């Protein structure tokens, strides 16, 4: 984990690096609580929201 954090900090902008670290912490916490497989992937949720927005604008 420390190796990954170091790579993030050297290769990404600080704001992006911090966001990635937060997501990793969320994933680790969910995995520790055995609920990782129960949540919807964010990208799928975003796709659904985009479709709904598209329908509303047409």
C-alpha angles and dihedrals in degrees: 000000000000090000090053093049091051091051091049092051094049098043105036136055112265094249093051093043091053091050092051091049090051092051091049091051090050091050093049092048092049091048090050089054093047093237099108093103092049099062126085116247110254094229092058091047090050091050090054092049090049091052091050091049090049092052091049093052094050 
